[in-house]
Amino acid sequence: MTLPSAPPNLPGPPPRRLSFLTVPLLIGVIYNAISLLTLPFSAGSINELLAQFATRAGMTPVQLSPQQLAATLWLSFLLTAAIVLLLYFTRRAVLEGRAWGRGASIVIAVLSLLIVPVGTLLGMVMLIGAFDRDVQRYASR
């Protein structure tokens, strides 16, 4: 009995540091998917949060109307769903060895450096993996 070989479209065995890209992307997909699932339950807390910000800033509190609240939640839903899809397809492209996946991973890593402290750590790990020579060779299609 022989071992199954890799599909013919892959550029060879995956390098050791490819997981430096794929694991943080998977963490991002899971985190944002959980955030997407909890979004419908945050409707009541948005006006409370706005009121707290206004009192701390010494301004008059602002309350969103039900239409504004619904628009805010739908916009948040669409943006979070787009982020989940971007992370998922980027991870898939990196695993397949596509160059655009590595490029998108670099952009995602640089942007995640701004999310202190966990995003900064994940972004640094992703940048180390993205600039590894073996990963660069693997993702050259």
C-alpha positions, 0 to 999 in steps of 0.5 A, spaced: 500 500 500 502 506 498 502 513 501 497 518 498 501 523 494 500 531 494 495 534 489 499 535 483 497 543 483 501 544 490 508 546 489 511 541 493 511 539 501 509 545 505 515 549 509 515 548 516 514 555 518 507 555 513 504 554 520 506 561 522 501 564 517 496 559 517 494 558 525 494 566 526 489 566 520 485 561 523 485 564 530 482 570 526 477 566 522 474 563 529 475 570 533 471 574 528 466 568 527 464 568 534 464 576 534 459 575 528 454 570 532 454 575 538 452 581 534 445 580 535 445 580 542 449 587 542 443 592 540 441 594 547 448 595 549 450 600 544 446 606 546 448 604 553 455 605 551 454 611 547 451 614 554 457 612 558 462 615 553 458 622 553 458 622 560 465 621 561 467 626 555 462 631 559 457 632 553 450 631 552 448 623 551 446 621 544 441 615 543 440 612 536 433 611 533 431 604 532 432 605 525 440 607 526 441 602 531 438 597 525 443 600 520 449 600 525 448 592 526 447 590 519 453 594 517 457 591 523 454 584 520 456 585 513 463 588 515 465 582 520 462 577 515 467 580 509 473 580 514 471 572 516 471 571 508 477 575 507 481 571 512 478 564 510 480 565 503 487 568 504 488 562 509 486 557 503 490 561 498 496 560 503 495 553 504 495 552 496 501 556 495 498 562 491 502 568 491 496 573 493 495 569 499 502 571 502 501 578 500 494 579 503 497 575 509 502 581 510 497 586 509 493 583 514 499 582 519 501 589 518 494 591 520 493 586 526 500 589 529 495 595 531 491 591 535 494 591 542 496 586 545 494 579 542 494 582 535 501 585 535 503 578 537 500 574 532 502 580 527 509 579 528 509 571 528 505 572 521 511 577 518 516 572 521 512 566 517 511 571 511 518 573 510 521 566 511 525 564 504 522 557 504 515 560 505 516 565 499 518 559 495 512 555 496 508 561 495 510 563 488 505 561 484 
